[in-house]
């Protein structure tokens, strides 16, 4: 990067970090996933563990970029760790499906396996980049994660019932994140072993098609947070080529992603 480009990226990072500075609740240490700055800061005060993982990663990144000091990271992270102790239901202690950002330790008793994958990836990041390693490992060890990985499939819990996350684009990413904590999980993208490369790639596309639309997340998040895997690297290239071809044919720039919104269906895909 040129110095000018680096300065622009740093300004982008400073603007992104300003969101957390403005909206983080001083008591819980949690920030909302979305807020409408045009209405004085109306915010969605429920967040998922995916959102919490994003905030943890933001803390680590802000420290690396010199936006905050290391002791500020640990102070902020300690508050977050206290809020995600989890809930016990059906004999299992697991991270909450959603929690309030404005109320101490208030959340649902459901559990989302995909969101937990993001949280585990972020906690591994924080474990490696702070002095809170012992506290983080104790927290993760307290959860009964081994009870929701059945036959190498990660399950969510809704209304007390287990629901497989395998047919989801988050399953590969979550499997790698769970692996950072010693839990082995399978991925629907694992089609390369024992096949010629072309056959493996075709089988992977078939697996993707059975799941649904493919976006930049979590393919690129995986590369940033866990390092690239052969599967996500190839699929990211497929997505990139498709977007380039769309631009060449129509003149419309494409950058397929998703974002949360404050009403149903809660997430929208953007191009």
DAJOLIN-V265048 format. One record per residue. N is the residue number from 1. RES is the residue in three letters. PSI is psi as a letter, one per 20 degrees, with the letter a starting at -180 (* if undefined). BURIAL is # if it has 9 or more other C-alpha atoms within 8 Angstrom, else .. Layout:
# DAJOLIN-V265048
n:res:psi:burial
N:RES:PSI:BURIAL
N:RES:PSI:BURIAL
This chain:
# DAJOLIN-V265048
n:res:psi:burial
1:UNK:q:.
2:UNK:q:.
3:UNK:h:.
4:UNK:g:.
5:UNK:g:.
6:UNK:h:#
7:UNK:h:.
8:UNK:g:.
9:UNK:h:.
10:UNK:h:#
11:UNK:h:.
12:UNK:g:.
13:UNK:h:#
14:UNK:h:#
15:UNK:g:.
16:UNK:g:.
17:UNK:h:#
18:UNK:h:.
19:UNK:g:.
20:UNK:h:#
21:UNK:h:.
22:UNK:h:.
23:UNK:i:#
24:UNK:p:#
25:UNK:p:#
26:UNK:h:.
27:UNK:g:.
28:UNK:h:#
29:UNK:j:#
30:UNK:q:#
31:UNK:q:#
32:UNK:q:#
33:UNK:h:#
34:UNK:q:#
35:UNK:q:#
36:UNK:n:#
37:UNK:i:.
38:UNK:i:.
39:UNK:k:.
40:UNK:j:.
41:UNK:k:#
42:UNK:p:.
43:UNK:q:#
44:UNK:o:#
45:UNK:j:#
46:UNK:p:#
47:UNK:q:#
48:UNK:r:#
49:UNK:h:#
50:UNK:g:#
51:UNK:g:#
52:UNK:g:#
53:UNK:h:#
54:UNK:g:#
55:UNK:g:#
56:UNK:g:#
57:UNK:h:#
58:UNK:h:#
59:UNK:g:#
60:UNK:g:#
61:UNK:g:.
62:UNK:h:#
63:UNK:g:#
64:UNK:h:.
65:UNK:i:.
66:UNK:j:.
67:UNK:h:.
68:UNK:r:#
69:UNK:r:.
70:UNK:h:.
71:UNK:h:.
72:UNK:h:.
73:UNK:g:#
74:UNK:h:#
75:UNK:g:.
76:UNK:g:#
77:UNK:h:#
78:UNK:h:#
79:UNK:g:#
80:UNK:g:#
81:UNK:h:#
82:UNK:h:.
83:UNK:i:#
84:UNK:k:#
85:UNK:h:#
86:UNK:a:#
87:UNK:q:#
88:UNK:p:#
89:UNK:q:.
90:UNK:k:.
91:UNK:j:.
92:UNK:p:#
93:UNK:o:#
94:UNK:q:#
95:UNK:q:#
96:UNK:q:#
97:UNK:g:#
98:UNK:q:#
99:UNK:q:#
100:UNK:q:#
101:UNK:i:#
102:UNK:j:#
103:UNK:p:.
104:UNK:p:#
105:UNK:l:#
106:UNK:o:.
107:UNK:r:#
108:UNK:r:#
109:UNK:j:#
110:UNK:r:#
111:UNK:p:#
112:UNK:o:#
113:UNK:h:#
114:UNK:g:#
115:UNK:h:#
116:UNK:h:#
117:UNK:g:#
118:UNK:g:#
119:UNK:g:#
120:UNK:h:#
121:UNK:g:#
122:UNK:h:#
123:UNK:h:#
124:UNK:g:#
125:UNK:g:#
126:UNK:h:#
127:UNK:h:#
128:UNK:i:.
129:UNK:k:.
130:UNK:r:#
131:UNK:j:.
132:UNK:j:#
133:UNK:g:#
134:UNK:g:.
135:UNK:g:.
136:UNK:g:#
137:UNK:h:#
138:UNK:h:.
139:UNK:g:#
140:UNK:h:.
141:UNK:h:.
142:UNK:h:.
143:UNK:q:#
144:UNK:l:#
145:UNK:h:.
146:UNK:i:.
147:UNK:i:.
148:UNK:j:#
149:UNK:o:#
150:UNK:p:#
151:UNK:l:.
152:UNK:k:.
153:UNK:p:#
154:UNK:p:#
155:UNK:q:#
156:UNK:r:#
157:UNK:p:#
158:UNK:p:#
159:UNK:k:.
160:UNK:i:.
161:UNK:q:.
162:UNK:p:#
163:UNK:p:.
164:UNK:q:#
165:UNK:j:#
166:UNK:g:#
167:UNK:m:#
168:UNK:q:.
169:UNK:i:#
170:UNK:i:#
171:UNK:g:#
172:UNK:g:#
173:UNK:g:#
174:UNK:h:#
175:UNK:g:#
176:UNK:h:#
177:UNK:g:#
178:UNK:h:#
179:UNK:h:#
180:UNK:i:#
181:UNK:k:.
182:UNK:j:.
183:UNK:p:#
184:UNK:p:#
185:UNK:q:#
186:UNK:r:#
187:UNK:q:#
188:UNK:i:#
189:UNK:i:#
190:UNK:m:#
191:UNK:j:#
192:UNK:h:#
193:UNK:p:.
194:UNK:j:.
195:UNK:q:.
196:UNK:q:.
197:UNK:g:.
198:UNK:g:.
199:UNK:g:#
200:UNK:g:#
201:UNK:g:#
202:UNK:g:.
203:UNK:h:#
204:UNK:g:#
205:UNK:h:.
206:UNK:g:.
207:UNK:g:#
208:UNK:g:#
209:UNK:h:.
210:UNK:h:.
211:UNK:g:#
212:UNK:a:.
213:UNK:q:.
214:UNK:p:.
215:UNK:a:#
216:UNK:h:#
217:UNK:q:.
218:UNK:j:#
219:UNK:g:#
220:UNK:h:#
221:UNK:g:#
222:UNK:g:#
223:UNK:g:#
224:UNK:g:.
225:UNK:h:#
226:UNK:i:#
227:UNK:q:.
228:UNK:q:#
229:UNK:q:.
230:UNK:h:.
231:UNK:g:.
232:UNK:h:#
233:UNK:g:#
234:UNK:g:.
235:UNK:h:#
236:UNK:h:#
237:UNK:g:.
238:UNK:g:.
239:UNK:g:#
240:UNK:g:.
241:UNK:g:.
242:UNK:h:.
243:UNK:h:#
244:UNK:g:#
245:UNK:h:.
246:UNK:g:#
247:UNK:g:#
248:UNK:h:.
249:UNK:h:.
250:UNK:i:.
251:UNK:j:.
252:UNK:p:.
253:UNK:p:#
254:UNK:p:#
255:UNK:m:.
256:UNK:p:#
257:UNK:a:#
258:UNK:q:#
259:UNK:q:.
260:UNK:q:#
261:UNK:r:#
262:UNK:j:.
263:UNK:r:.
264:UNK:q:.
265:UNK:j:.
266:UNK:h:.
267:UNK:q:#
268:UNK:q:#
269:UNK:p:#
270:UNK:q:.
271:UNK:*:.
